[in-house]
Amino acid sequence: MAEWNAYFRNEDDDEAQEEGEQPQDFKVTGRDCIVFLVDASKEMFIKGEDGAPSNFDMTMQVVRSVYTTKIINSPGDLVALVFYGTKQSQDPTNSFKHVYVYHNLSELGAKRVQQVDALRGDKGALLAAETMGSDETSLCDALWCCANLYRDCKQRLGSKRLLIFTCRDQPHGGDAAKDRQARTQASDLRETGVIIELMHLMKGGGFDVSLFFRDIVSPPDDESELGLQTEPCEKLEDLQKRVRARVQKKRAMARLNLCLGEGVNVAVGMYTVAVTARKPAPIRLYRESNESVRSKTRTFHTQTGSLLLPSEIKKAQVYGNKQIVMEKDEVDAIKKFDDPGLFLIGFKPMEKLKLHHHIRPAVFLYPEEGEVKGSSCLFSALLTKCMEKNVFALCRCISHRNFPPRFVALVPQKEELDERKVQTTPPGFNVIYLPYADDFRNLDPPQTPCASAEQVNKMREIVQKVRFKYRSEAFENPVIQQHYRNLEALALDMMAPDDIEDLIMPKVDQIDGRLGPLVQDFKDLVYPADYNPDIKPSAKRKADSGGTAEKKPKVELSEDDLRIHIQNGTLGKMTVPLLKEACKQFKIRTTGTKKQELIDALINQMST
């Protein structure tokens, strides 16, 4: 008979899910699919100034990056690569001119990455010219071909995205008939649930999205979606960042109702801001066929050996030397505190929220207009008032069914834009999980000498010299990067990759150059003149080999001394062995062996 709590989640599972490892409650089900529609006109192959890569080469690098990312993070997603404005034509139906389907809508593999690699650089441009060429453009046919790719896919599709890469703001050269046909086809695509995005690139004379593409792309569904960017991408980093923002999945960790009072509910979604990167778990393979092995767990009776059905398995908990047997419904009732949701308790000034109240990674709260109409308006009003009054909302949070309740602080966050009026920080609430009273401990810090004012000033100079602006994207995990590079080299038959530079390790030479004599000055202020860190301290004298070391004599406390310690509040300075001896001396029974439990037992005994 198994322990009853072995079948249900605990708080550790709650933390794992809040970090985004097991996202649930998705709006859509099915496979995500992306179609890259790339302009293959001659303008795309013109190189930039000072040997900068062409727009076509930048696009292929981004497509290759998305391919490898999808293989690692979402191997089940479907991706296609289509070129338009080509001389040669190739599509499954052979009915569209100047459209070349390079990759059909299917799962990714090593062969596709190699084929995209062949289109990169100068050799890739020559191969593209020989294979596809450049000719007239019919964006209507290209969009129609992409619609057929979505339609002919046998898999169940979730989100459908179409990313257009081009450097021409008028692909048809001002032909009104072709422009009208393309707008009509784009409207038909949007009605079928396809989200059309424009990744426009820099060209001579600029790129005006209002001439044609403003009517092609999909408008944002809500404020959480990024709108059409008017400025074209000049560098590869800008294009990669923009594509990553479109391709990144936005899945809510949980969708809850924020109850503000009697019958006033706001639908909100909880999102993870950052997720810990880990190496994927290994997959067991059958050595005969190299197929993945699935494991099944079955429970048998220990005496008869018969297979037990789920209805025959009970849960039990030992309490008071007795085994309490419970049914599954009873365990569900014990675990359930209330329905999932956020319940507003009140508001507190921001000064009441301390840094040590942060006990686990925070999540982000954003309204879900699709769940409850008017949620965005009420959420925005609440956010505005919290920022004006400099307060945070105190709530009770139950993120999932059968999860224990937590008290959380909803800290308002203001929207921030960069110099291009692009959103860098979204508006919403940061959910800070607050500790319970049991989470606080009384610590006895060791008594150490305080630093002098001169030492503090010297260390302040050192800190100012080595300070720099921290950016999380500037530091990569060298172990994970090396792991995936090895897998990539093995899958693509590449040479063994070089070792990854560990950017986490400090750059000693640069630090020494910045600090100069400051380090030696600080050492002279702190350490004595004859101090040598290379000399190890002398070892302690060992006990004589003829006998064992003598035990320390027991220290007995009188009742009066113990009462004095209680009155002065100095019991916490006594060690755990001394507290245990005191409990044994006065014959006090304790419920545990922790220091605080021993102190509470002594105080309760002496107060009676």
N, C-alpha and C positions, 0 to 999 in steps of 0.2 A: 504494500500500500504506500503510495507516494505521498510526499508532503504536499499539502493543499496549495501552498504558494509557489510550487515549482511549475504550475501550469499557467501562471499569469505573469504579466509584466510587473517589474518593480521600478523603483526610481532610477536605477542605472539604465534600464531600457528607455525610460523617459528622456534621460539626457542624450542617449544615442540618437533617438528620433528627433529631438529638438536640434541636434547638430546637422540634421538633414540626411542621415544615412538611410532612413526608411521613410521616405515621403509617402503620404497617404492622401486620400480624399481629393483626387484629381477631378477636374472638370471634364476632361476628355479622356477617352480610352482609345487604344490603338497605337499604331506606330507613327512616330513623327517622320515627316518626309520633307525634303528640301530639293528644289530644282534650281541649279545655277544656269541662268540664261546669259550667255556671254556674247558680246558684240565681236565679230571677227572681221570688221572692216579694216581698211588700210590705216586709218587714223589710230587704231589701237596699237599698231606695231611701231609707231614712231618713238624713238628713244628720247628721253628727257635731256636736259642740259647737264654738262659735266659727266657724261656717261651714266646718267640715272637710268634705271630699268624702264622699259616701256610699260604702258598701261596693261597690255596683254600679259606681260611677264609678271607684273604685280598681281594680276587677277589669278594667274595659275599658282603663284605662291600661296595666296590666301585659300584657294580651293584645296590645295594640297594640305595646308594646315588644318582645315576643317575635316578633311578625310581622315587624317591620323587621329584627330581629337575624337571624332565619332567612333572610330574603331576601338578606342580605349574606353571611352565613357558610355557610349550608347551603341553597342554593336548591332542592335536590332533595328536601328533607324534606316530609312530608305533615302538614297541620294541619287540624283541624276545630273548630268552635265550636257547642256545643249548649246550649240553655237548657231547664231543667225547672221545673215549677211554674207553667207559663204557662196562660193561658186559651185562646189559639189553639194549634192543633196543626199541625205541618208536619214530615214526615219522608218519605224516599223510598218507604216502603211504605204510608203513611197508616194505620197500624195501632196507633199509640201515642197516647194522650191526654195532654194537658198536657206535651208534649215538642215543642220547636221547634228544628229543625236549621237554624241560621243559615248555617253554612258546611259543606259536605260535606268529606270527607277527600280533599284534593288539594293540589297545589302552590300556593304563595302568589303573589300578584300585587298590583299597585297598586290594583286595584278593591276587593280585600278590605280593604286598609288603610283606604281611604276609607269603606267600610261600617262598620268598627269606629269610625272617627272620628265617624261620625254618631250613635253611641250614647253619646258622652261628654258630660259636663256636664248642665246643666238641660234643654237641648233634646234631648239624647240620652235622658234619662229619660222625657220626654214621648213621644218617638218609640217607645221600647220599650213604654210603656204602651198606645199606640195600636196598635202592630203585634202585640205578643204578649200583653200584659196579665198579670195574676197570678191564680192559682186554686189548686186542690188540687195536692198533690204526690204523685207516685208515683216514688220513686227506682228501684224495680225496673224500671219501663218505660223510664226514662232510661238505665239501665245496659244494658238489653236493646237499646235503639236504638243505643247506642255499639258493642255487640258486633256488630250488623249492619253498621255502618260499617266495622269491621275486616274482617268476612267478605266484604263485597261489593267490597272494594278489589282491583283487578286487579294492582297492583304487588306486587313481592316486598318484604315488610316485615321490618325488622330488629327494633329495640327498639320496644315499644308502651307508651305511657304515657297514663294517664287522670288529669287533674287536676280535682278537685272544689273549687269555690269556693262557700262558703256561710257564713252567720252563724247558722244554726239547728242546735243540737245534737240536736234531735229533730224531723226534717223531717216525720214523720207524726203528730206530736202525741200520741205514746204508743200508736198503733195497733199491737198486737202482730203481727197478721197481715201488715200491710204491711212491718213491720220484718223479719219472718222471710223474706218473699219477696225483699226487697232483699239480705239477707245471703246467701241462696242464689244469687242472680244474681251478686253480687260474687265469690262463691267460684268460680262457673263461669268468670267472666272471668279470674280469677287463674290457673286451670288452663290456660287457652289462652295464657298468657305475657304477659298485660296487667298492668302495674304500676299500681296505683291509689294515688294520693297525695291527701292532704287539705290544702287551703289554707284553713283556717278563719279567719274574720274576727271582729273584736270586736263584741259586742252588749251591751246592758244586762243585767246579771246574770251575765256571764261565759259561757264556752263549756266544757262538760264533754264531753270526747271519749269518756269511758267509758260514756256513756249509750247510744250507738248506733254512732258511726263507728270505734271501736276494732276492731270486727269487720269493717269494710268495707275499710279500707286494707290494702295489702300489707305484710307484715313484711319487714324488710331481709334481703337474701340473705346478706350477710356484714357484717363490721364496717366495710367501706368505704362502705356505703350509710347514708344518714341515716335514722334511725327517725322515728316519729310525734312531732311536736312538740306538747306539751300546751298551751303558751301561744298564744293567738290573736294575729293580726297587728293592731296598732293603727294603724300608719302605713304610708304608701305605700312608704317605703324598706324597711321590714321585709318587706312582701309581695314586693317586687321581688327582694330578696336571697334569700328562701326559694324563689321560683319559679325564679330563675336557678340555684340549687343543684340543683334537680330536673331542669331542662331541659338543663343543661350536659352534654355528652357526656364520658364517662370512658373514653377509649380508651388502651390501653397502647401506648407507642412500640415496645416489644419485650417479649416474654415469654421468660424465660430460666430455666435451672436454676442455682441457687447451690450449688456442690459444696463441702460442708464436710469431706469426707474420703472414705474408701473406701465407696462405695455409699450415702452420705448426701447426698441432694439435696433442696433446697427450691425449689419453683416460685415465682418472683417476677415481678412486672411492673414495667417502668420507665415512669415517667410524667413528662411535662414540667410543671414548676411554673408557668412563665411563657413565653409565646410572643410574639415581636416582632410588633407590628401593622403591616401593610403594606397599601398600596393594591392592589387586585386587578389582575392583568395585563389589558391591553386585549384585546378579542376582535375578530378581523378579520371583517368582514361583506362579503358579495357585494352590490355596489351595485344590481344588477338586482332581486333578490328579498329583500334584507336578511337573508339567512340566514348563519349562521356558516360560515366557510370552514375546511376541514381541510387541513392541509399534509401531504404525504408526501415522504419522502426516498428517492431511488433512486440507486444507484451504477452508473456506466457505465465501460466500458473506454476509456481515453484514446486508444488507437490505432484500434480497430475500431468503437467506439461502441456495442457490444452491452451489454445489460443484464446485470449481474453478480448471481448468486445469493449468498445468505449463505454457502453452502458454498465458494464460489470466492474469498472474501475472506480474506486472511491478515493476521496481525498481525506487526509487525516492530519491532525496536529496534536502533538503530545503536550499536555498542560497538566501540571500537578501529578506527574507520573501516571496519567491516564491518557489513553488514545481517543481523541474525540473525532468521530467519523462524520463527515458532512457530504451532502450531495452537491453536484455542480451548481445547481440553482442557488443553494445556500451560500456557496463560496462567491458567486456573482453578486449576491445581495450584500455580502460583507465588504467586498472590494469597491462596490459602487457607492460613492459619496453623494454625487448629484450628476445631472446631465452635463455634458461638455459645454463650456461657455465662459464668458467673462462677465463678472458681476461687479458693478461700480460700487465701492464702499465710500469714497470721499476723495478729497484733494488735500495735498500737503505742499508747503513751500519747498522749493528746490534745495534749500539749505539743509533740510532734514535728511536728504539722501546722501549718504556717505560713500566713499570709495570702497570701504571694506564690506559694504552691502552686496557687492557684485560677487556672486558665488558660482555662476556658470555663464556660458556664452549667451548673450542677449539675442533676441529675435526681433523681427521688424513687423509692424502692424500696419495694414493698408486696407481701405474699404473695398468691399465686393459689391459693386452696383448690380451685378447680374443676379445676386441672391435676393436682396431686398432693395426695392426702388427707394431712392432718397438717401441711401447710406452715405454716398459721397458728400452730399451737401451737409448732413448733420455731422459727419466725421470732420469735415473741413472747419465747421463752426467750432467744434470742441477743440480742435488743434489750435485754432487762432486764439481762442480765449485762454487756453493753457499757456501759450507763449506770451500773451499780453500780461497775464497775472503772475508769470514765472512760477508756476506750480506744476506738479505731476499728479496723475490720477492713480489712486490706490485701488486695486481690484483683486478679486479672488478669481483665480484661473484654473480651469480643468481643461487641459488641452485635448485629451482623448478619453474615450470610454474606459472605465475601470482604472483611471489614473488618479493618484492622490491630489488633493487640492493644493495650490501654491498661492502665496500672496505675491503680487507683482506690482511694479511701478511702471506706469506708462509715461515715459519721458518724451516730451514733444521734440520734433526735429524739423528745422526749417529747410525749405527748398533752396538749393544753391545752384547757380549757373556759372559757366566759365565765360571767357571773353567772346566766344562764338554763340552765346546764348543757348548752349547745350546743357542740359541738366546733368549735374555731377552728383548731387545729393538729393534724393527724393523727399517730399514732405510726408510725414507720418509719425508714428510713435515707436520708440525703442522699448521693448518689453524687458525690464530688468527683474530677474527673479530674486526675491528678498529672502533672507535667512529666517528660520524659526529661532525662538529663544534657546532651544537645545543646541543650536549650531554655534553659539558663542561659548568661548572657553576663557578662563582666567589664567593668563600666562605669567610665569615668574621669570622675567628676562634676567640674564646674568649681569652682575654689576661690573661694569668696565669703566676705565677712566675716560673722562670727556676730553674731546679735542680742544685745543686752544684756539683763540681767534686767528692767530697767525697761520696755524695749520689749516683751518677752514678756508681762509682766503687763498692760500696756495693751492688747495684742491679745487677751489672754484675756478681759478685760472686754468688748471689742467682740463677741467670739464668743458669750459668754454672753447678751448683749443680743439678738442676732438668731437664737438657736436656736429651733427649733420641732419638734414631733413630725411626722415625715414619714409620709405615707400615699400609697401609689402611686396609689390610686383618685382622689385629689384633683387629679391633673394629667393632662390629656388632650392628645393630640397635636393641635395646632390645624390642621395641614395635612390630616390624615385626617378630622377632624370636619367641616371645611369641605367636603371632597370629598364625603362622604356626605350632608351637608345639601343640597348642590347637586343631587345625584342624586335625593334624595327630593323636592325641590321640582319638579324636572323631571318625575318620574314621576307625581306626584300633582296636577300643575297648580296648585301653590301659588305664592305670591309669592316673589320672590328672598329668600333668608335673609340675615339680618344677619351681619356679620363676627364670627367667633368670638373671644372674649377669650382672649388667649394667657396662660394661667396660669403658664407657665414663666418669663416675664419677671419680674424682681424688682420689687416695689412700692417705688419709690424714696422716695415721700413717707412711707410708714409706717416704712421703715428709718431715714430721717433723723430722724423724730420719736422713735424709740426710742433712737438713739445719742446725739443731742444734740451736746455739744462733744467727745465721745470721739474722733471722727475727726480733728478739728483737733489735738487733743493728741497723737495718734499721729503725724500728719504733722510736728509740731514736733520730735518725738523722733527721727524717721528722716531727714528731708530737711534740708539746710542752710537758712539763713535767706533767702538770695537765690534759692532754687530756684523756677523757674516752669515747670510742665509744658507750658504752651502754646507755649513757644519751642522750635523744633526745633534739634537740634544742627547745627553748620556742616558743610557737605558736604566730602568729601575732595577734595584738589587733584587735578585731572585731569592727565594727561600732556600734554606740549607737542604742539600740532597738527602740528609739523614732523616728528615721529618717533614711533615707538611706545614704549611703556613698556618699560624694560629688564627682562629676566627675572632672577629671583633666581639667584645662582650656586649650583651644585650643592654640597652638603655631603658630603664624603667622610669615612667613618669608617675608622679603622685597625682592624686585627684585635684589637689589645689593648683599644681602646675598646669594641669590640663584645662582647668577652668580659666586660669589667667590667659592661656593661649587663645581660648574661645572668646574671651572678652576683648582681647587686643586684636583679634582677627589674624593671628599669625599661624594658624594651623596649616595654611597653604604653604608655608616655608618648610614644613617638616617633610621628610622623604616618605615614600610609600611603605618601605619596611618598618619605619618607626610608627606609622599610623596603624599598620597591621598588628604590631606588637602591643600597641595601646589597646586595640580592640580585644586582643586575646587576654590582656591583663585584666580588663574590666568586664570580660565575658559578654561582649557585645556581638550580636549576630548581624552580619551584613549581607546585603543582596548581591553584591558584586565586589570586585577587587580594584576598581578604578579609584583614583585618588579622591575625586569629588564624592563618590559614594561612601568612602571611608570617613571623610570629613562630615558628611551629612549624618552618618550613623552615630558618630561621637557627639555631635551637637544635639541630636535628638535625645540621646541617653542622658546627657548632662543637664538638659533643660527640664527633665521630668523630676 
